[in-house]
């Protein structure tokens, strides 16, 4: 039987599950996988003979809590802390209050006097990526962020003349840090506080591929101006940034069409092509950003579509053959009885 796009996506996510109940190779991928499964209420999936796929919520929750506890004692990076907290939240895991308070204290130590957050307590240099995840971690903990104005001013100081934002005051602009800066500025203040909004919009739009004759790339956004292949992550960062800046989507249908073309018929996940991997390999992260783009466009219903070829199912084949054999045996038995 053919399946919906999201069923293939869920199958791919479960194919990336590890023995420890994590997904993929990082806390980030685990959180991304859990967010998709949570949306589809797919922490447990039944099959013909009972539960076919599932997340052992208790085992995974305890594992992540232990990892967080050990990490706090060993200068864990702030983005790993955030993704563990996010996963625990998605699992609705009851985390120790003592541990959560230790996390809060740790985050306060990464918040710097000059503004911004450091990547961990051993590094005392502000970093925009760390600042973005530090703020998100405070939100998950339900704690008020201290020195909001100080952090806002530091983020604004990372703006460059091209309209983008660098990882600190001296670094060139990147798409990732520009998206994180815009998101953080709006969280701390208002959209009107984005420095030189017109230049920022031009920076983002310069990464869009507008070539109807180029099926492989048309509708996507490049990770940087000299790249050749658009990525699902860079496309999400661009459309999300433009959404935060309150812009009308001029390329919505084209971008959605490009995103759907990135679903892999071999494994059900979504893939990116890069200069290093022109064939494209599915990953949790690329699948997550495809999901988030469609969600941002209110188009997740498109994943309800039946796609790909009809699947060959050995279990169903066995059942059908068994029924046929039983029917033949019964027919022969009845025929012989009547003959007698």
N, C-alpha and C positions, 0 to 999 in steps of 0.2 A: 504494500500500500504506500502511495506517495504521502509525504508528510509536509507540514507547514515549515516555513523558514525558521520560525522560532523553535520548533521541535528539533530541527537539525542543529541549531545554535546550542540548545541545552545539551544535546548529545555530545557536542564538541567540548563544552565546558566540563562535563563529567569525564571525558576522556583525558583531561588534564589533572584529574584528582590524584593526589599522592597517598601513600600508606598512612601518613600522619594526618590525613583528612584535609591538608592544605591543597591549594590549587596552584599549578605552575611552579615558578622558581623564586617567588618573592612574596612578601606580605602585601605588596600592591596588587599583584595578580590575584591573590586570595580574596582581597576585598572587592576587586572588580568582578570576579566570578560570583561571589556571594550576592552582590547587588543585582546581577542579572537573574540569578536563581530566586532571590527574594521577590523580585518584581513579578515573576511568573508563578510564584508559590510552588516552587519546584525543589524544595529541600528533600522531598521524598517523592519518588515516581514509582508507581506500581507497574507490574508486568503480569504475564500470564500465570506465573508461579509465585506471586507475592511481590514484595518490594524488589524492584530491579536496580534502582539507583537511589542513593540517599546521602545526605550530609549527616554524619553522626554529630549532632549539635553539641552534646555534652563533651564528647572527646575533643572536638576541635576547639570549643570554648576554653576548656581547661588547658589545652596545649598553648593557645595564644596568650592566656593569662600568665602562664609560667614563663613564656618567652618575654612578655612585657616586663615581668618582675625582674628577670635576669638582665634584660636590656637596660633598665633604669639604673641598675647597679654597675653597668659596664659601658656607660656613655653612649647609649643607642642614638642613632640618627633620628632627628625629629620627624622625618617623613615616615620612617618605619613605625614610630610611636603612633602617628596619626592613622596609618592603615590598619594597625592592630586594633586601635580603639574603634575604628569604623566597622571592622569585621565583628568585634564583640557586640557592637550595637545592633548590627544586622541579625546576629544570632539571638538577640535578646538575652544575652548571657549576663547573669548576676555577678558582676565583678566586685572583688573585695573593696570596700570603702577605703581601707588602709592603703591599698595599692593605688587607687585613684587619687588619693591625696598626695602620695609620693610622686605620681606623674605630674600633678599640678605644681608641686614644688620644683620638679625638674624643669618644667616648661618655664617657670619664672626665672630660673637661673640662665636659660638660653635667651631671655629677653634682655637686650642690651640698653645701656643708659643713653647711647647716642641715637637709638631707634633701630628697629629691625631685630631679627632673631639670628642666632648662630645655629649652625647645623647640629651641634651637640654641646655639652657643657665644657668640653676640652678645647673648643674653638671659639675664640672671642671676636670673630669678625662677622659683621652682619651680611646676610645672604638673602636675596629676594625669594628664592625657592623655599628656604627654611622659614622665612617670615610668613609666606603663604600657608604652609602646612602648620606652623605654630598657631596661627589664628584659627584655622579649622579645628585643631585639636582642642583649643579653648572652647570652641562652640560645642563640640561633642561632650566635653566635660560639664557644660552648662555653667562655666565660670566667666566672669567679666574680664575682658582683656584690659590689662593696665596700660597706662600711657598711650592711649589711642592716638592722640594728636602727634605725639613724638614719632610713633610708627608711621602714621600717614605722611608726615613731612619727610621722613627718610625715604619712603617709597617714591614720593613725588620727585625726590632728588635723583632718582635713578633714570629719569627720562632723558632721552637723547634727541638730537636735532632731527633725526629721521622719523620721529613720532613713536618709536618703540621704546622699550625699557630694557636696561641691562640687569645683570644679576647683582650688581652694586653700582656705586656712583662712577666707577671708572671703566666698566665693561661695556662692550658694544651690545646693541639690541639683539634679542632673539625672540622668536615667536612665543616660546613657552613663557619666558619671563614677562613679556608684554601682556599675555593673557592673564598671568597671575597678578601682575600689577593692577590691571584694570579691575579685576575681580576684588582685589584687596582694597583698592581705593573706594569702590562703591560700598563695600562692607563697612569701611571706617567713616565714610563721608557721603558724598553724592557724585553722580555721573559728571556734574559740571566741574568737579575738581580735577578731572583728567586733564593733564597738561596738553595744550595744543591738540584738541580732539580731531581737528581736520587732518593734521599730519598723521595721527595715529590711524585714522580710517584709511588714509592713502597707503600707509605702511601695510595694513592688513589686506586691502584690495589688490595690492601689487603682487600678492602671492596666489591669486586666483587664476586658474586655467580656463580660458574662454576660447575653445577651438572645437566646434561641432564635428569637425572631421577627425578629431583625435579621440576615439572612443575610450581608450585606456586612461586618459587624463582629464578629459573635459568635465568640469563641475567640481573638481577637487582643488585643494589649496596646498601649495608647496610648503615644506618646512623652512626653507630659506630660499632667497631669490635665485641662487645659482644651482639649486637642486633640479632634477629632471622629473622625478616621480612625486606626485602628491601623496600624502599619507592620511590615513584615517584620523590619526592623532592631530596632525597639523590642521586638517579640515575642521575638526571639532574646536580647536583653540581659536581659529579664525571666526567661525560662525557664532560661537559662544561669545566672543569678544564683541562682535558687531551687534549681537542681541543685547548685551549689557549696555552698549552705547546707544540703544534705542533706535536702531536702523531697520528699515524695511528690507526683507530678504529679496534681493533682485534675482537670485540664482537658485531659489529653493528647489524647484522641480528638477533642475539639472543636477544639483548636488545630491539629491535623494536618489536619482537614477544611477549616479556614479557609485554611491555607497552600496546600493543593492547589487551592483555588478561585482562588488568585491567579496561576495559570499562564495565560499569554496564548495564546489559540488562533490569534492572527494571526502571532506571531513565535516562540512557544515559550519565551520568557523569562518571568520572574515580575515582577509589577508591584505598585506601591503606588498607592493613591488618596490624594491630599492635598487640602487646601483650595484649593491653586493648580492642581491637576491632577486634577479629579474623574473624568476618563475613565481615568486610570492609564496610565503608560508603562513598558514593560519596561526594566530596566537590569541591568548586571552585578551591581551591589551588592545590589539587591533579590533577584535570582536567587541570589546567594551566600548571603544570610541564609536564604532558603527552604531551600536545600540544607543549611545548617548546623543548622537547626531539626530537619529530618527526620533528619539524622545523629545529633543529640543524643538523639532519641527512638528511635534504632535502627530507623528506618522508611524508609530510603532504598530498600528493596525496592518501596515503593509507586510509585516512579518507573519500575518495569518495566512498568507498566500501559499498554496501548495506548489512546490517546485521540485526540480530535478527528476530523475527517472524513477519508475516504479521499483521499489525495493524487493529484493529476493529474500524471503524470510524462511530459514530452515525449520524453525519451530512450527510455523503454520503449514509448511509443506509436509512435515512429519505427521501432523494431526490429520491433514486431508488424506494422506496415503493410508494412515491407520484406519480411518473411517471407511475408505474404499476397500481395504483388505477385509475388515470385519463384515462389510456388506456382502462381499463375494463369498466369504465363508458361510454366512447365514443363508445366502441364496443357494449355495451348493447343498447345505444341510437340509433345507426345506425341499429342494428338488429330489433328493434321495429318499426322504421320508415319503413324499407323494408317490414316488416310483414303487416303493415297497407296498 
